[in-house]
Amino acid sequence: MIDYPRHDKYGWRRWMPSWRLVSGLCIAFFGGLVAVAGIGYAMVDVPNVALTAKAQNNVYYWADGSQMVATGGERNRQIVNLSQIPKAMQNAVIAQENKTFRDDSGIDPKGIARAVFNMARGGETQGGSTITQQYVKNAMLDDQSQTISRKFKEIFVSIKVGATEDKDTILEGYLNSAYYGRGAYGIQAAARAYFNKDAIEMNEGECALLAAVLKGATYYDPNGTPSIDPVGASPAANKKRALAQMQDTLDKMVEYNLLDAETRAKYPKLPKVQNPRSNTALSGQIGYLVDLAKAYIVNNSEETGITSSKLEQGGYSIYTTFDKKKVQELEKSVQRVYKAKIKPEERPDTDTHVQFGGASVDPATGAIKAIYGGVDATKHFTNNADATGAQVGSTFKPYVLAAAMKWGVRDPDLDEVQAQDERTIVSPKSLYNGKNKLKIKNYDGSIWRNEKGEEWLQVNDGDESYGSPPDYKIDLREAMRESVNSSFVQLGMDVGLDKVKEAAIDSGVLESSLAGTNYPSFSIGTSNPSAIRMAGSYATFAASGKQRDPFSVKKVTSKEGTVFTHKTETKQAFTAQVADNVTDILKTVVEEGTGTNAQLPGREVAGKTGTTDGNKSAWFVGYTPQLSTAISMFRYPDDESIKNRQFLEMFGTGGEKKIHGASFPSQIWADYMQDALKGQAPKSFPTPEPIGEVVNDEPTPSPTPTPTETESETPSAPPSSTPPPTIPTPTQPTNTCRPFDFNCDDDDDSGGNGPGGGDDGGQDGGVPTSPTPTQTDGGGNNRGQGNNNGGLFGGPGG
């Protein structure tokens, strides 16, 4: 009988339990725990490894529901005996993960206590795992959830395995079942995936690196996984992280007498690893398509509920937006140009490192229908469709026009920031100065000067002026048709570069891919959006101003059912009046301007050519009512061993004097679109409603300064066409030559010849830094050109 409260005590002592009571309760409690543990131990059977270590794939499907490829989550595993695993690998894992492995019972009581404490606080029960527990979890337990019931089951199974299996068997099983990234399960597959050698051939440094990778391949693979996390898992970030972890492992091996100091000193740097592509199923364009879909799923994990680790486990059916026929046709169109025109053997100085990128987007939904990411995803590891870096040049001018028709030009007599009712909406019939080397002015008529007080003289294609002297006025339709830089640079200044930037963002361009607005040349394409984003942005005009973010995955299912379905969100970026007028003017470019090579017989086409500074990139972006497509071309070395890689000039490339948007990009676009639209009835663009007022239509220049007033009559010291050495040269894309005149000397994009001042765009045409995630855009590709823009597909942006 329990004497409580105590009958022979008074006051507070009555309520103090006796030592007999306390001892009895403790004995009963711990006895109960022992009994429960004993029953649990007795009732738990060791699962059959062969039944639980089954491989799973993620299966990707084309838009029509047919299977594209099974990959991504597959168990690429080859079981090897412990004798085929280097002693250094065994010791590296023990030193880093479980130094008491050889002596413990299979569990770590302190680690378990930490896990229970985390669980009690509402956190996950992960942590506290020994090598034995990890082996049990990887190879024996189907349930990978982080729950208290699963944790206790893991503990009891681990204790039983630790009591019945010898340590070498457990270590062998763990090293053969662990996931090392790159689709590699087990040490043999990992050795092949990272070093292209058998496991037994690995040295101490390579073993220490793979021990580091076991912490999570996404963030410890030295090559990075920017398609999953453009910033956090960039090559630079991963290399730094992996090196630190590898060095820590080697130091612990020395500390625990598992490696001598002399051998340890041989490995101060990361070992060389091969590029993470070995699956031939991912060759051609398939690898790029899979990367886009994976990135879209993971970067939208809040909606999909699928993290990178879950995706790696496999078992998902992923239904993409990719049209197999269109993907194949786009690849064929690029290959035809490669085969016919690009001859690196004959012209090594001009035809090496030539690359193309391309993307097609459905204006009605935002679905990405096709991409061209590069020559082969198993050989070229940057997705050129989703990477940023190549400046877009004059393909940026439609955003200037859209801004002028949406917000209007500012009143030169009012403050810089003006309300909508103080601005004047611009008609396409408005007149702007087409003079070459036009002195650019601020919206109020004052001369624009940079921080050094230098003026800006805007250069046109081939140093050619448009319009008749003395005022050189041309309407905006002609300015777009002939891609006149001076007209659009001044129009951008009148509207305000902040509004031009806003128009680009509204259309679907990622803000992170846009250059600064400090210089007038912003209006003519110093920015570097991806091909996917350019196609999606022009699709907004095709859809009469309705903007829909590009996406690559329609649906994801698992054995539990549908886990994600894409829902298209539509924003009215521009009124139909604005967007349809932009389209109408871009039709003129294709019908009789710089884009005639992109004409499609029997179909209406709108589009724009673009060429950039130093002839380092060329673009054509165009659309029909059914499909919007962007094609880019540039020269950039794939070899990562080349220090300070940068975009190369394309003078002489393909046998042409100069590459521009009207040449190969337009030809590829037309060749592809002809086949991509086959079987679809031609559609017409909507007839635009008249918009805005005709500005600058005075018969003679006004005596007072206006935003479009021509250059001053005769400067006392005429600016030189070649800037002095002390004057920075701005980065400024030029527009393309006229159709079919492939040997013309169009705009050299010196942008601001003479005292033009500098441009933050840079002479290199936006050369990326180290292997991407792009700066900007979230992404880090091997070219360092930007992070997969957006993560697209990527992410809410991307």
N, C-alpha and C positions, 0 to 999 in steps of 0.2 A: 504494500500500500504506500502510495506517495504522500509524504507528510508535507503538504504545501497548500496554503500558507502554513508555516511552522507553528504548532500549537503551544510549544513551550517557550516561545519568544514573544517579545512585545515591541511595539513601535515599528520603526522601519526594519528592524532585524527580522520581524515576522515574514517580510517579503523577500529577504535575501535567501536564495536557494543554498542548501548545504552542499558541501563538497561531494558527498555521496550522490546527491541528485545530479549534480553537474557531471560527475564521472560516469554515472549510469547512462545519462542522455548521450554523452559523447560516444560511449562504447556502442550504444544502440545505433546511433547515426552512422558511425563508420562501419559497424558491422553490416548495416543495411546496404551501404555503398559497396562493400566487398561482395555481399550476396548478389546485388544487382549486376556488378561487374562480372562475377562468376557466371551468372545465368546468361548474360549477354555474350560472354566469351564462348560459353558452351553452345549457344544457339546459333552463332554465326559460323557459316561455312566459308571456306576460301573459294571465291569464284573461279571459274575456268577462264584462264587468260585467252585462250583461242576463241571463246565466244564473245568476249567483250572488246578485244582489240581489232575490231572490224574496220576496214577502210570506208570512208564516205567521200563523195564528191559533191561539189556544188555544180549543178547543171544549168548552163546558160542557154536560153532559147532566142531565136530570131523573132522578129515582130510577127511573123506568120505562125508562130507556135512550133516550128520545127527546131530540132536541137542544133545548137551551135557548137558547144564543146562542154565536156565534163572536166572540171579542173578546180583549182583554188582550195578545196578542202580535202583533196585526195590524200590517202596515207601512202606516200612514197617511201616504202620501208623495205630494207633488206636485213634480215636478222643475221648477226654475226656472233661468234663465240667470244667470251671474254679474252681469250688468248689472241684474238684478232683486233682487240682494242688496246691502244697504247697505254702503258702504265701511267704515263703523264696525263692522259685523259681521265683515267680513273681517279688519280690523285687530285686533279684540278677540280672535279666535281665534289669530291669529299671535302677538300679544303674550303671551297666556296659555299657549299650548301649544308654540310653535315659532318663537322670534324670528328664527332664521336661515333660515326657510323659503324666502325668495326667493333665497338663495344656496347652500343646501346641495345635496348630491347625491341627496337622498331618504332618507338615513339619518343617524343621529347616532352616530358611533363611540363616544363616551363613554357615551352611553345604552346602547348595545349591550353595552359592557364591563360596565356595572352589571348588566344583565340576565343576562349569562353568569356573573358573580360570584354573583348570587342563585341561579342554577340550580346552580352548583357547591356551594353551601351547602345544597342540598336544597329551596330555595324555588322559587316560580314564576318563569317567565321574563318576566313582564309588566314593563312599564316600558321606557323608552328609546325610545319611539315618536315619530317625527316625524309631521307632518300627512300626508305621503306614505304612511308606513307605516300610519297609521290608515285612510286612504282605501283602501289595498290590502286591509287586514284586513276592513273593513266591506263593501266592495263587490265584492271579487274572490275572496276565499278562503272556500270553504265551511267549512273546518276552523277553528273558533274556539278550539281547545284551546290551552292554554299549555304547549306542549312544545318541546323544543330543535329538533326537525325542522321543526315548523311555523314557529318563529321564523326559522330559516335560510331557509326558503322565502319568508317575508315579506320578509326582507332583500334577497334576490336579485331578487324581483319588484319591490320598491321601487326598487332601483337602476336596473333596466331602465325602470320607469315614469318615474323622475326624469330619465332620459337621453332618453326618447322623447316625453314629454308636456310641454307647457309648464305653468308654475306656475299660471296662471289656470284651466286645465282641471282640474288636480289639486285646487285649492282649491274650485272649483265642485262637483266630484264628492264631496269630503269633506263639505261643508256640506249637500249633498243626500242623503247616505247616513247621516249620524250620527243617533243616537237621542237625543231630547231629553225623554223621559218622556211621560206622558199618551197613549201610543200614537202619538206623533208622530215620524215618520222624515223628516228633511229640514227645512231652515230654514223653508220656506213653511208646512208643517203645524205646526211649532212656533210660528210667529208667530200662527197662527190659534188654536192650543190655549191659549196663554198670554195673548195680547193681543187676540184677535178682530180682527186686521188683517192685511193682506198684509205680507210680509217687507220690501218696499221702503219701507214706511211707518214702520218702527221707528226710534226715536231711539237715541242713543249709550248711554243707561242701559239700555234694553231689550236692546240688543245685548250689552252687558257681562253682563247677567243670564243670557241664553241661553248665553253662553260659559261662565259658571259652572255652569249646569245640565249641560253636557257632562261634568262630572266625575262625574256620577251623579245622575239625577233623583230617586231615592228619598230622597236626603239634601240635595238643593239646590232642589227645588221649594218655593217659599215657602208653599204651602198645606199642605205636609206630606203624608206617606203613612202615617198612623197605623195603617191596616189592615195594613200590612206590618211596621212597627216602631213600636209605640205610644209608646215613650219616645224612642228615638234619632231618629225621623223625625216627631216631633210638629210642628205648625205653628210653635210658638215656637222650637224648636231649629233647624228648617230655615230660618226667616227670618233668624235670627242668622248661621247658616252661609253662606247665600246672599248676604247683605249684605256680609259680610267678603270673600267671594270676588269679588263684583262690584266692590267698591272697589279690591281688589288689581289686578283687570284694568284698570280705568280708570287707576290710577296707573302701571301698566306701559306703557299706551298713551302716556301723557304722557312717560314716561322714554325711550321708543324713538322719540319724535317722530312718533307716529301720531295724536296728539290734542293740541289746545292746552289750556293750563291753564284758560283762561276757560270753555271748553265743559265741561271736566271738572267744574268747580265747580258746574254746574247739577244734578248728580245725587248729592246726599248721602244719599238714601233709596232704598229699593227701589221700582221702578215698580209700579203697580197691576196685578195679574194677575186674570184671571177664574177662577171656580171650575172645578175639573178635571172637568167633566162636559159632554160635547157629543155623545156617541154616543147617538142615539135608541134604539138597540138595548138600551141599559141603562136605559131609562125604566121607570116603575112600580116594581115590586119587584125587577126583574132585577138592577139595579146593586147593591142590597144583598146579594142572594144571591151574586153574583160576588165581591164584596168579602169576604164570609165565607169562601167557598171558597179564595180566594187567600191570605187571612190564615192559614187553617188549614194550607195547604200550606207556606207560607214559615216560619211559626212552629214548624212541626214538621219543619224541613229535615233534622234529624239522622235522622229516620225516612224522610222522602220523598226525600231527596237532591236536592231542588230549591231553589235559592236564588232570591232575588228577581230577580237578573240572568238566571238561566236561564229563569225563568218569563216574563220580558219578551221573551226571544228567540222564544218561541212554539213551536208544534209539539206541544203536549200535549193529550190528551183527558182531561177531568176529569169523573168520574162522581160527582155529588153525591147527598146524601140527601133533597133537597127534593122533596116531592110536589106536582106542578103543581096538581092539583085543590085541595088544602088551602091552598096559597099563594093561589090565586085566591079561595077562599071566605073566607079570613081578611081579605083586602083588601076584599071586598064587604061584609062585616059591619061593618068600620070605616067604610066609605064611607056605608053606610045611616044610621049615627048622625050622621056629618058632615052629610049632606044634610037629615036630618029635624030635627036639634036644634041644630047649631052654626051660628049666623047672625052672622058678623062685621059684615055690613053693617047689620043691625038693632041689634046689641048690641056696638059696637066696644070698649067698655070691659071687657067680660067674655068675649067670644067670639073675640077675636083671639089668635093664637099658641097655639091649642089643638093639642096633639099626642097621638098614641097610639103605643104600642109593643106588640109581641106576639110570642110564640114558642110553638111546639108541639114536644114531644120525645116520642119513643117510649120508654116505661119499660123495654121488653124489651131495647133495644139502646143507647139514648142518642142515636140518630139524630135530628137536627133535621129535622122534617118540614115545617115552615112557619114563616115569620116575617112580621111587618109592621114595616118599618123606617121608614116615613114616607110622606108623600103621593106622592112621586116621587123616585127616586134622582138624577134630573137637575136637581131643583129644591131638594130638601132633602138636605143632604150628610152628615148624621149618621144612622147606623143606630140607630134607637131600640130595636131588639131587642137590640142588643149593647152599648149605651152604659150607663154607670152615672151616677148623679146624683140620680134621683128616689127618695126614701126609700120604703121598702116598707110602713111602718106595721104594722098588726096582722097582716099576712100572715107576720110573723116569729114569732108566738106558738106555732105548732106546734113550733118548735125548743126553746122553753122546756119544753113538754110532753114532747117526746122526751128531753130531757136529764134530766128528773125521773124518767122511767120507765127510762132506761138506767143512770144513776148514782145517782139518789135524792137526797133532801134530807139535809142535814148534821145531826148531833147537836148541839143548842145548847150542850151541856155540854163539848164537846171543842174541840180547836184548829181553826183555820180550814181548814187543809188536812187532809183526812180520807181514810183508805183506804176502799176499796169496802165492806168488811165493817163499817165504822163508820157507813155511810149507810143510809137507809131508802128502798127503791124505792117509788115513789108509785103508788097506784091511781087510775084516773080518778074513783073515787068519793070521793077525798079532798076535804076541805072547806077552802075559803079565804075570807077576808073580802072581800065585794063592796061595802063601804062607799065612797061617794064621798069624796074628799079623805082617804083613809086615810093615816095617818102610817106611812111605810115604815120597816121595821126591818131590821137586820142578821140573819144567820141565828141569832145567839145571843140575840135578843130585844132587844138594845140599839137605840136610835134611830139611824137612819142620818143622818149629817150630812156636808155637803160641806166643802171646805177652809176655808170661812169660818164653819163651825159651824152652818150653816143646815139645818133639817129639810126633809124632802120630803113634801108632801101630794099623793097621787096622785089626779088627776081622772078621772072616768068620763064616758062618753058622756052629753051633755046634763046634766051634774052630777047624774046619777041613781045612787042606791044600789041594790044588788041584795041579796036576802036579807032576813031579818027581824031587827029590833033585838032584843037589844042587840049580838049578835055578827055579824049579817049574813052568816052562813055559807052558801055555795053550793058545789056540787060542781064539779069541773073541767070536766065536760061542759057544764054551764050557763054557766060562765065563758067557755068557748070559743064556745058558741052565741051568747051575747049580747055577746061580745068585751069582757069586763070588764077594764079596765086594772088596777085595784087588785089583783085576784087574781093576775094573771100577773106583775106587777112584784114582788109579794112572793114568789111562787113562784120567780122567777128569783134573788132574793136568797138564798132558802133553799138552792137547788141550788148557786149560785155562778155568777156571770156568765161566768167562764172556761169552765165546762162548757156553758153555753148557747152560747157562741161555738164551742166544739169541736163541738157537735152540728150547728150550721149548716154548719161546714166539712166535717164527715163526710158530710153530706147532698149536698154538691156546690157550696156557695156558696164563691166565692173569698175568701180571707182579706183580700186587698187591698181588697175592697169593703165590709168591715165597719167600723163605727164603733168608737170606744174603749169599754172596759167600765168607765169611771170613774163612770158614773151609772146609777141604777136603770132609767132609760128605755131602756137598751139592749135590754131584753127585749120592748119593744113597737115595735121597728122604726125606729131612727134610722139604720140602715145602708142602703146603696143598691146592691144587686146588680142585674145586668141582667135583662131579661125572660127571656133564654135560660137564665141560671143559675137563676132562680127556677123556671122550668118543669122544668129538669133536677133541681133539688133536690126538688121535690114528687114527681117521678117516682120518686125513691128510696123514698118511702112507698108509692107505687102498686105498686112491685116488691117489697114485703115486706122492705124494708131493703137491697136490693141496689143499690149506687150505681155508675152508669156515666157517665163524663164525656160531655157533649154533643159531637157531632162533625158535620161537614158534608160530608166527602169520603169516599166509599167506596173509590175506586180512581183511579189516574192511569196512563195509558199514553202511550207515544210510539212512534215508528217502530221503536225497538229492542225494544218489547214492554212489559209491565207493569213500571212502576218503583215503584209503591207500592200496597199494599192495607191498608186499615184493619183493625186487630184490636181488638175490644172487650175491655177489661179490666174485670172486675167485682170490686167490693169489698163486703164485708158490713158496711155502715156501722152498721146496727142489726139486732138480732135480729128475726125475723118477729113475735115477740110484741110487741115495742115498736112497730114500724112499723104493724102491723095495728091496734093499739089507737089510734094517732094517726089512722089512716084512719077508724076507726069513729066517733071523736069529730068529725072534720071532716065526715063524712056528716051528722051532726046539724045542723051549721051550714047546710047546703044544704036539708035537709028541713024545718027549722022555725026557723032562726035568721036571721042577717043576710044569708045567701047564697041565699035562696029564688028570687031572680031567675035563678039559674044551674041550676035544675032542668031535667033532660032526661027527658021522658016515657018510661017503660019502661027507664030506665038508672039505675044507681047512680052517684052523683056525690059526691065529697068535695072540699072547698075552703074558702077563707078570704078574707074581704074585708079591705081595709085603706085607711085614710085617714090623711093626715099633717098635721103642724104647719102651721097657717095655711091649711089646705085647699089645699095646693100640689101634691099628687099623690094619686091614688087607684088602687087595684089590686084585681084579683080573680085569684087563682091557684087552679086546681082541676084535677081529674083523674078519669078513669074508669080501669078496669084497662088500657085500650088506649092512652090518650093523655093527656099532661099539658100544660096550656096556661096561660100567664100573660099578662095584659092590663094595661097601665099607661096612665094618662092624666095629663097635666100641661099647664101653660102655660109656654112658654119661647120667647123671641124668636129667630128665625133670623138676624136682621140683625146681622152682625158689627160694624157701625159703632156699635152701641149700646154705650156704655161700661158696665162693671160689670153685664153681663147677669145676671139671676137668675130663679129660678122665681117665677111670679106666682100670686096667689090665684085660686081658682075659685069664689068666692061669686057667684052669679048666672049662671054659665056654663051655656049650654044652656037657659036659662030656669028653672033650678033654684035654690032658695035656697042650696044647698050641694051640691058634688059629693062623692060617697063611693063606695067600692068596690061598694056594693050597687046603684048606679045604672048609669051607662053601661058601666063595665068588665064588670060581671056580664052585662048585656044583650048586649054584643058577644061575650062568651065563649059564652053559651048559643046565640046565633044561629049562630056559627061551628061550634061543636061538633056541633050538630044536623046540619049538612051534612057536616062532616068525617068523622063516624062512620056516615054513611048507607051501608047495605049490609053493615055489620059487625054480627054478632049481639051483643046485649047480654051482658055478663059481670058476675058478682058479685064483690065483694071477699071475701077470705077472712074467715071468722068468727074474731075475735081470741080468743086464750087469755087467761084472767084473769091479771092482773099486779099485783104490788105489794101494799102495805098501805094501808089507809085512814088517812090522817093527819089530825090536827086534828078528830077526831069526838067530842071530849068534849062532853057536854051543855051545859056552861057554861064560860066562859073559865077557864083555870088561874090560880091566884093568882100563879104565878111567870111571868116573861116567857117567851113562846114566839114562834117566828117568825111565827105568824099571829095573835098577840094584837091586839085592836082598839086603836084610838087611845085614848090616856089619857082618863080620864073627863071631866074638865073642865079644860082648861089655864087657868092664871091669866090668860093673855093670848091669847085665841083668835086663830089666824092669820087674816089677811085673805085673801079670795079674790083680791085684786089685789095683787101684790107691790109693795113700795115701790121708788122709782126706783133705789136703790142695789143692789137685789138682781137678779142676772142671771136672765133667763128661760131655762129649759132647753129644748132641742129635744126634743120628745117627740111621736111620732105618736099619733094617737088611733084608736080603732076606728070602724067605720062605724055608721050608723043602722040601725034595724030595716027589714026588707024592705018595699018599696013606700012607705015613709014618706019620700019624697024631700025633703020640706021640713022635716024635723026638724033640730034644732040639736044635732048630735052633738058629742061630744068636741072641745073647741077645742084640745086638745093643748097646753095651756099647761104641762102636765107639771110638777108641782111648783108649783102655785099657792100663793100665800102664800110662806112662807120655804122654797121648794123648792130654791133654788139653781140654778146654771147647768148647761147640758148642752153637751158638746162637739159635739153634733149640729148646733147652730146653728139660729137661727130661719128661715133661708132654706131649710130642707129639703134641705140638702146641695147648694147651688148650686155648680157647678163653677167652676174658674178659667178660664184662657184655653182656647181650643179644644183639646179633649181629647187623651189617650192616655191617658188616664185615669190621672191621679193614680196611681191605683190601678189596678189592672188595666191594666195595660198598655195604654192606650190612648189616644189623643188624638183625640177627635173634634172636629168644629168646635164642638161645644157645650162642649167641655172637660169633659165629664161623666165622664170616666173612660176608660179606654183600652179600649175594646172588650172590655171585661171579659175580659179574659182572653184576651184574646188569643185568642180562640177560634179560636177557630175561626179562629183564634186560637191556638193554642198549647196547651201542656199546660195550659193553662188557658184556656182560653178560649173 
